[in-house]
Amino acid sequence: MKVFKKILKILGIVLLAVVVLAAGLVGYLSITEYDPADTELLNVEGKSGDDVRLETGYTLLSWNIGYGALGDNADFFMDGGSMVQSSDKARVQENLGRITDAILEQSPDFVFLQETDVGSKRSYHIDQTALIGAAFPACQSSFAYNYKTAYVPYPLPPIGKVQSGLFTLSACTVREASRVKLPCPFTWPVSTVNLKRCLLVSRLPIAESGKELVLINLHLEAYDDGEGKIAQTKLLREILEAEAAKGNFVIAGGDFNQTFSNVDLSKYPQQEGRWASGRIDISEFDSSWQFLMTNEVPSCRSLDQPYAGADHASFQYYVIDGFIVSSNVEVQRFEVLDKGFVNTDHNPTLLNFCLKEEAVP
């Protein structure tokens, strides 16, 4: 009986310690929770270039780089895989190097990157904005947190510290960059360790014009019940409409985690049990907007298993990366570049465009 009481006492002490530690962690995460304002001005680093000009061809490349750790060797627990920290440091560095080379190969004037880590356990605390930005010395850059938490305690081993976000590069002068908060579908305490999504809005003066080129880098909600995507898309639409009403030239692009309703997805049928993308009904927008996605090449692959050495026909593919462009921007070419998902789970999208002079009074 004494032995039994002793065992119960020990178990009670252990249980109490676990409860105290859990409460302490929740308290710490609550105190340190990232709570940005609705709109925040961002630092614009680097020397300014030339102003954007009308009737001049430009290239914009957008890419979700998967924090350098979601190459063809990786799966991810949130998508049905088993990995948390999915690559060793050498592989992360290799992925980032090859991603940078692939961007340079296109000689873009503007770059939108999503899932760019600046200090996360999952990518060995590599400042990816510094690493990639060093390859573009003639560009200005700005960064906005999309995910910032002191510690994510799940699963096992835990994700740990995450500092990640949106990164925009511009070869032309950026007058101002700001972080615009998007609605968050998660409540306390889950919100303390979850993403706080945003738009990175860059304003570029147009030579000999009182108008601006407004570039919006985005990465909308993924793992919600759908309400978050709807609310975030609604705010995005309101911002687009407000900028267009001013006569500005607008390009919003990135990882929507949704497919535009003008895209035929029969080529990539939804597989049971796999993550499913949302749907953006383009009829809810003014008919003047241009919605750019293509099913010719998938922009994303499922992360339920590593890609290398697997039967590629067994994967779920997605069309979720693209652009929304105002009518005063002439789209000269749009395509998804097939990089074979070697260094990240997304393919980059490329947009060639010019600003139409007749649109300016």
C-alpha positions as CSV (number, residue, x, y, z in Angstrom):
1,M,0.0,0.0,0.0
2,K,2.8,2.4,0.9
3,V,4.5,1.7,-2.5
4,F,1.2,2.3,-4.3
5,K,0.7,5.7,-2.5
6,K,4.3,6.6,-3.3
7,I,3.7,5.9,-7.0
8,L,0.5,8.0,-6.9
9,K,2.4,10.8,-5.3
10,I,5.1,10.7,-7.9
11,L,2.5,10.6,-10.7
12,G,0.7,13.5,-9.1
13,I,3.9,15.6,-9.0
14,V,4.7,14.8,-12.6
15,L,1.2,15.7,-13.7
16,L,1.4,19.0,-11.7
17,A,4.7,19.8,-13.3
18,V,3.3,19.2,-16.8
19,V,0.3,21.4,-16.1
20,V,2.5,24.2,-14.7
21,L,4.9,24.0,-17.6
22,A,2.0,24.0,-20.1
23,A,0.4,27.0,-18.4
24,G,3.7,28.8,-18.3
25,L,4.3,28.2,-22.0
26,V,0.8,29.4,-22.9
27,G,1.4,32.5,-20.7
28,Y,4.7,33.2,-22.4
29,L,3.3,32.8,-25.9
30,S,0.4,35.1,-25.0
31,I,2.7,37.8,-23.7
32,T,5.0,37.6,-26.7
33,E,2.2,37.1,-29.3
34,Y,2.9,39.1,-32.5
35,D,0.2,41.7,-32.7
36,P,0.8,44.1,-35.6
37,A,-1.2,47.2,-36.3
38,D,-3.6,47.3,-39.2
39,T,-1.0,49.1,-41.4
40,E,2.7,49.5,-40.7
41,L,5.3,51.3,-42.7
42,L,8.3,49.0,-43.7
43,N,11.9,49.8,-44.2
44,V,12.9,50.0,-47.9
45,E,16.5,48.9,-48.1
46,G,19.0,49.6,-50.8
47,K,19.7,52.4,-53.3
48,S,16.8,53.6,-55.4
49,G,16.8,53.0,-59.1
50,D,15.0,54.7,-62.0
51,D,11.3,55.5,-61.8
52,V,8.9,53.2,-63.5
53,R,8.0,54.4,-67.0
54,L,4.9,54.1,-69.2
55,E,5.0,51.9,-72.3
56,T,8.1,50.1,-71.0
57,G,8.4,46.4,-70.7
58,Y,9.0,44.9,-67.2
59,T,9.2,41.4,-65.8
60,L,7.9,40.3,-62.4
61,L,8.7,36.9,-60.9
62,S,6.7,35.5,-58.0
63,W,7.7,32.3,-56.0
64,N,6.8,30.6,-52.8
65,I,10.2,29.3,-51.9
66,G,9.1,27.1,-49.0
67,Y,11.7,28.6,-46.6
68,G,14.4,26.7,-48.5
69,A,13.4,23.4,-46.9
70,L,10.6,21.9,-49.0
71,G,12.5,20.5,-52.0
72,D,12.0,17.1,-53.6
73,N,13.3,15.3,-50.6
74,A,10.6,16.7,-48.3
75,D,7.1,15.9,-47.1
76,F,5.3,17.9,-44.4
77,F,3.2,16.7,-41.5
78,M,0.4,19.3,-42.2
79,D,-0.2,17.8,-45.6
80,G,-0.2,14.1,-44.6
81,G,3.5,13.6,-44.5
82,S,5.7,12.9,-41.4
83,M,8.5,15.5,-41.5
84,V,8.7,18.7,-39.4
85,Q,12.2,19.9,-40.1
86,S,12.4,18.5,-43.6
87,S,15.9,19.3,-44.7
88,D,19.4,19.5,-43.1
89,K,21.3,22.8,-43.2
90,A,23.3,21.8,-46.3
91,R,20.1,21.0,-48.3
92,V,18.5,24.3,-47.2
93,Q,21.6,26.2,-48.4
94,E,21.6,24.2,-51.7
95,N,17.9,24.9,-52.3
96,L,18.3,28.6,-51.6
97,G,21.3,28.8,-53.9
98,R,19.5,27.2,-56.8
99,I,16.4,29.2,-56.2
100,T,18.5,32.4,-56.4
101,D,20.2,31.2,-59.6
102,A,16.8,30.4,-61.1
103,I,15.5,33.9,-60.3
104,L,18.7,35.5,-61.7
105,E,18.2,33.5,-64.9
106,Q,15.0,35.4,-65.7
107,S,16.5,38.9,-65.0
108,P,13.3,40.2,-63.4
109,D,12.7,43.8,-62.6
110,F,10.5,42.9,-59.6
111,V,10.5,39.8,-57.4
112,F,7.8,38.6,-55.0
113,L,8.9,35.8,-52.6
114,Q,6.7,34.1,-50.1
115,E,7.7,31.8,-47.1
116,T,11.0,33.6,-46.7
117,D,12.6,32.8,-43.3
118,V,14.7,35.3,-41.5
119,G,15.3,33.4,-38.2
120,S,13.5,30.1,-37.9
121,K,14.5,26.7,-36.4
122,R,13.1,24.9,-39.4
123,S,15.6,26.6,-41.7
124,Y,18.6,26.8,-39.3
125,H,18.1,30.5,-38.6
126,I,19.4,31.5,-42.0
127,D,18.4,35.1,-42.9
128,Q,17.1,34.3,-46.4
129,T,16.4,37.9,-47.2
130,A,20.1,38.7,-46.8
131,L,21.2,35.7,-48.7
132,I,19.0,36.2,-51.7
133,G,19.1,40.0,-51.5
134,A,22.9,39.9,-51.9
135,A,22.4,38.6,-55.4
136,F,20.4,41.7,-56.3
137,P,22.7,44.6,-55.3
138,A,20.9,47.1,-57.6
139,C,17.5,46.4,-56.2
140,Q,15.6,47.9,-53.3
141,S,13.9,45.4,-50.9
142,S,11.3,45.2,-48.2
143,F,10.2,42.5,-45.9
144,A,6.9,41.9,-44.0
145,Y,6.3,39.3,-41.3
146,N,3.6,36.7,-42.2
147,Y,4.6,34.4,-39.4
148,K,6.3,35.4,-36.2
149,T,6.2,33.4,-33.0
150,A,8.6,32.6,-30.2
151,Y,7.9,28.9,-30.2
152,V,5.5,26.5,-31.9
153,P,5.2,23.6,-29.4
154,Y,3.9,21.0,-31.8
155,P,4.2,18.3,-33.2
156,L,7.1,16.2,-31.9
157,P,9.8,17.2,-32.5
158,P,8.3,20.7,-32.3
159,I,8.5,23.4,-35.0
160,G,10.1,25.8,-32.5
161,K,10.8,29.5,-33.3
162,V,9.5,30.9,-36.6
163,Q,10.2,34.2,-38.2
164,S,9.1,34.3,-41.8
165,G,7.3,36.4,-44.3
166,L,7.0,38.2,-47.7
167,F,10.0,39.6,-49.4
168,T,9.8,42.0,-52.4
169,L,12.7,43.2,-54.6
170,S,12.5,46.1,-57.0
171,A,14.9,47.4,-59.6
172,C,12.8,50.6,-59.8
173,T,12.4,53.2,-57.1
174,V,10.0,52.3,-54.3
175,R,8.4,55.4,-52.7
176,E,6.9,53.5,-49.8
177,A,6.3,50.0,-48.6
178,S,3.8,48.9,-46.0
179,R,2.4,45.8,-44.2
180,V,-1.4,45.6,-44.4
181,K,-2.9,43.2,-41.9
182,L,-5.3,40.5,-43.1
183,P,-8.1,39.0,-41.1
184,C,-6.9,36.1,-38.9
185,P,-9.3,33.1,-38.6
186,F,-7.6,31.7,-35.5
187,T,-8.6,32.6,-31.9
188,W,-6.6,32.4,-28.7
189,P,-4.6,30.3,-27.8
190,V,-4.1,28.8,-31.3
191,S,-3.5,32.4,-32.6
192,T,-0.4,32.7,-30.5
193,V,1.5,30.1,-32.6
194,N,-0.2,30.6,-35.9
195,L,0.4,32.8,-39.0
196,K,-0.6,36.4,-39.0
197,R,-1.1,36.9,-42.7
198,C,-0.6,40.2,-44.5
199,L,-0.1,42.1,-47.8
200,L,3.2,43.7,-48.6
201,V,2.2,46.8,-50.6
202,S,4.9,48.6,-52.5
203,R,4.2,52.0,-54.1
204,L,6.4,53.0,-57.0
205,P,6.2,56.5,-58.6
206,I,5.7,56.6,-62.4
207,A,7.9,59.0,-64.3
208,E,6.0,62.0,-65.7
209,S,2.8,60.9,-64.1
210,G,1.0,61.6,-60.8
211,K,-0.1,57.9,-60.6
212,E,1.7,55.0,-58.9
213,L,2.4,51.4,-59.7
214,V,1.1,49.5,-56.7
215,L,2.7,46.0,-56.3
216,I,1.0,43.7,-53.7
217,N,2.9,40.6,-52.6
218,L,0.6,38.1,-50.9
219,H,0.3,34.6,-49.3
220,L,-3.3,33.9,-48.3
221,E,-4.6,31.5,-45.7
222,A,-4.0,27.7,-46.2
223,Y,-5.1,25.6,-43.2
224,D,-8.4,27.2,-42.2
225,D,-12.0,26.1,-42.6
226,G,-12.4,28.4,-45.6
227,E,-13.7,31.5,-43.7
228,G,-10.2,33.0,-43.4
229,K,-9.6,32.7,-47.2
230,I,-13.0,34.4,-47.9
231,A,-12.4,37.3,-45.4
232,Q,-8.8,37.9,-46.7
233,T,-9.9,37.8,-50.3
234,K,-12.7,40.3,-49.5
235,L,-10.2,42.8,-48.0
236,L,-7.8,42.3,-50.9
237,R,-10.7,43.1,-53.4
238,E,-11.5,46.3,-51.5
239,I,-7.9,47.4,-51.6
240,L,-7.6,46.6,-55.3
241,E,-10.8,48.5,-56.1
242,A,-9.7,51.5,-54.0
243,E,-6.3,51.7,-55.9
244,A,-7.9,51.3,-59.3
245,A,-10.4,54.1,-58.4
246,K,-7.4,56.4,-57.9
247,G,-6.2,55.6,-61.5
248,N,-3.2,53.6,-60.2
249,F,-1.7,50.6,-61.9
250,V,-2.1,47.5,-59.8
251,I,-0.5,44.1,-59.7
252,A,-1.3,41.7,-56.8
253,G,0.4,38.3,-56.9
254,G,1.8,35.4,-55.0
255,D,0.4,32.3,-53.4
256,F,-3.4,32.6,-53.1
257,N,-3.9,29.1,-51.8
258,Q,-7.0,29.4,-54.0
259,T,-7.7,28.9,-57.7
260,F,-9.4,31.5,-59.8
261,S,-12.8,30.3,-61.1
262,N,-11.8,30.8,-64.7
263,V,-9.3,28.0,-64.4
264,D,-10.2,24.4,-65.6
265,L,-9.0,22.0,-62.9
266,S,-10.1,18.8,-64.6
267,K,-6.4,18.2,-65.4
268,Y,-5.7,17.9,-61.7
269,P,-8.7,16.2,-60.1
270,Q,-9.1,16.5,-56.4
271,Q,-7.9,13.4,-54.6
272,E,-9.7,12.1,-51.5
273,G,-7.9,12.9,-48.3
274,R,-5.5,15.5,-49.8
275,W,-5.4,19.2,-48.9
276,A,-7.9,21.1,-51.2
277,S,-7.4,24.6,-52.4
278,G,-10.0,27.3,-52.1
279,R,-11.8,29.0,-55.0
280,I,-11.9,32.7,-55.9
281,D,-15.1,33.6,-57.8
282,I,-13.8,36.2,-60.2
283,S,-17.4,37.4,-60.9
284,E,-17.3,39.0,-57.5
285,F,-14.7,41.4,-58.9
286,D,-15.3,44.2,-61.4
287,S,-15.0,42.7,-64.9
288,S,-12.1,45.0,-65.8
289,W,-9.6,43.0,-63.6
290,Q,-7.4,40.4,-65.3
291,F,-7.0,37.1,-63.4
292,L,-3.9,35.2,-64.4
293,M,-3.5,31.5,-63.6
294,T,-2.8,28.6,-65.9
295,N,-3.3,24.8,-65.8
296,E,-0.6,24.1,-68.3
297,V,2.0,23.6,-65.5
298,P,0.9,23.0,-61.9
299,S,2.2,25.7,-59.6
300,C,2.3,23.5,-56.5
301,R,2.5,19.8,-55.5
302,S,1.2,17.9,-52.5
303,L,3.6,17.3,-49.6
304,D,2.2,14.0,-48.4
305,Q,5.4,12.3,-49.6
306,P,8.8,13.2,-51.0
307,Y,8.9,13.9,-54.7
308,A,12.2,12.4,-55.6
309,G,12.0,8.8,-56.6
310,A,8.2,8.7,-56.3
311,D,5.5,8.1,-58.9
312,H,4.8,11.7,-59.9
313,A,1.4,10.6,-61.2
314,S,0.3,9.9,-57.7
315,F,0.6,13.4,-56.5
316,Q,-2.1,16.0,-56.0
317,Y,-1.2,19.1,-58.1
318,Y,-2.5,22.6,-57.6
319,V,-3.0,25.8,-59.5
320,I,-2.9,28.4,-56.7
321,D,-0.1,30.9,-57.7
322,G,-0.8,33.8,-60.0
323,F,-1.7,37.5,-60.4
324,I,-4.6,39.9,-60.4
325,V,-3.9,42.8,-62.7
326,S,-5.7,46.1,-63.3
327,S,-7.0,46.9,-66.8
328,N,-4.5,49.7,-67.4
329,V,-1.6,47.1,-67.2
330,E,-1.0,45.3,-70.5
331,V,-0.1,41.7,-69.9
332,Q,2.4,40.6,-72.5
333,R,3.1,37.1,-71.2
334,F,2.2,35.0,-68.2
335,E,3.5,31.5,-67.5
336,V,4.4,29.1,-64.8
337,L,8.0,28.0,-65.1
338,D,8.4,24.3,-64.7
339,K,11.3,23.8,-62.2
340,G,10.2,20.2,-61.4
341,F,9.7,20.9,-57.7
342,V,13.3,20.2,-57.1
343,N,14.1,23.0,-54.6
344,T,10.6,23.9,-53.3
345,D,7.1,22.6,-53.5
346,H,6.0,25.5,-55.8
347,N,6.9,26.6,-59.3
348,P,7.6,30.2,-60.0
349,T,5.2,32.4,-62.0
350,L,6.5,35.0,-64.5
351,L,4.7,38.1,-65.7
352,N,5.8,40.4,-68.5
353,F,3.9,43.6,-68.6
354,C,3.9,47.3,-69.5
355,L,1.8,50.3,-68.2
356,K,-0.5,51.6,-70.9
357,E,0.0,55.4,-71.5
358,E,-3.6,56.0,-72.7
359,A,-4.8,55.1,-69.3
360,V,-3.3,58.2,-67.8
361,P,-5.3,61.5,-68.3
